[in-house]
Amino acid sequence: METISLGGLFYKRVGASTLEHDHWLAGHTRQSGSENWKLRKGESHDELGARILSDLMAGRGFLILGGLLMPSDQAVWSIEMARRTAQHLAGLTDPEEKRIANTELLSLVFEFFVNGLACWMTSETSSEATDEPAGTGRAGSSGSGAESSEPSREPTTTPG
């Protein structure tokens, strides 16, 4: 797995994720406004990317980076590790390292949504209709294995 150096530390992308990681990352991504991350009429892909990055920079971008990257010498991701990674990356001062971190954030978030969208599109049947836009993270998984933290909307029965 490729490593990158940021602020004197080496990071890699989170590989196999835990259920805790999946839910944590999906929650922070949703709280950053992911429901609005769809291509608008007349908007270019570059403009969409800039809008997503802007939303992330105004919200939970560092925490999401902490959920997508982990120290290269670690084998298992944790919430505390994500917080430490976020704090470290927030302190970057080198312009090239900041560019790399922003590029990683956009790259990994796009990967997250492209994989989630593909899963969402294949999980919908022609007989089902939804008023939610594609790519909202409602269903699916990311390149890091993240799945939506929203509960299933399937009917349940109560024994009685």
N, C-alpha and C positions, 0 to 999 in steps of 0.2 A: 504494500500500500504506500502511495506517495506521501512524503512528509513535506511540510512547509515550515520555514522558520519565521517567526513573528515575535519581535521584542526579545530575542535571545532564547526563546523556547521553541521546541519542535512540536508540531501538531500533525495529526492525521484525521481523516474523516472517521466518524463513528461507523463501525462495521455492523455486525449483528447487534441488534438492539433488544432491550428488554421491553416488556409491556409498560413498565413505569416510564421508560424513555419515550415510547410511542405516544403515550397519553400526555406527558409533560410537554413534548415538542409540539404536538397538535394543539394543545391548549394555548401555548404562548404564540403560536403562529396565528391562531384564530383571534386572539386578543390584539394582535397587530393589525387587524383589519383584513384578513385574507378573504373574507366574503366579497370584498370589493375588487379583488385582483382578477379582473377579467378584462379582456381587450374591449375597449369602447369603440363605438363607431368612429372611424376616421383616425384612430390612434395607431401609431406605428408600434412595432414590438420594442423598439428602443425607448419610446415614450412610456410604454407600459413598464419596462424595466426600471426606468428612472422614477416612476410613480411608486412602484413597490419598494425600491430602495429608500425613497423619501419617507414612506409609511414606516418602514423598519427603523430608520434613523430617528424618527420621532417617537418610537415606541420601544419595542423589546428586541431590537436588532442584536445587541451584544449577548443577551441571554440565548437567543436563537442560535447565534454562532457557537455559544457554549454547548448547545445541544447538538450541533452538527460536527464540531471539531473537538478532539480530545488530545491530551498530551500523548505524544507518540510512544512513550514508554509505559503507557497504561493499557490494560487489557479489557477492563470493564468500565463503562460510563456510569457516572452517578450525578445526582442533582448538585451535590456540593462541588464536584469537579466542574460542572457546567458554570456554576457561580464564580469559581476561581478563574476559569478560562475567560468568562465575560469580563471580569474585573481587569485581568491582565490585558486583554485586547482593547478595552476602553482607554488604556493608558498609552497606546501606541503613539509615537510622535514622528517617526520617519515617514515621509510622504509615500515612498514606494511600499512600505509595509502596510500603510493605511489603504493604498490602492489594492494591494493583494487581499487584504481582509474584506474590503467591500466587494471585490470580484468573487471571492469565495462565497460570501453571503448570498449574492445574487445567483451565482451558479448553483449552489446547493438548494436554495429556495425554489428556483425554476425546476430543478430535478425533482424536488418534493412534489410540486404541483403537476408537472407533466406526468409523473408516475401515478399520482392520485387521480388525475383526470382520466388517464387511460383505464384505470381500474373502475372508476365511476361509470365511464361510458360503457364498458363491457358488462357491468353489473345491472344496468338499467335494461328493462325489457321493453319491447315495443308497446306493451299494454299498460305500462306504468307511465304516469305523468308526474312531473315535479315542477314547482314554480321557482325552485332554487337554481341559480346559474351554475353552469359546469365549473369545476375547479375550485369549489368553495371548501374543499376538504371534508365534505359531508361523508364521503365514503372513500376508501382506497388506502393506499400506502405510499410512503415516500421511498426514495432511494435508500434511506436509512432504516426502512422498515416501519416508519411511523404511520399509524392509522388514526382515523378520527376518534376523538374521545366522546363523540356524541353517542348516546345509547341508541340501540336499534329501535326502529319505529314499527316493528312487526307486532301484531297483536299477541297478547299473552293471556293465559288462562289462570285462574286462581282455583286451587283445589277447594272443594267445598261440598 
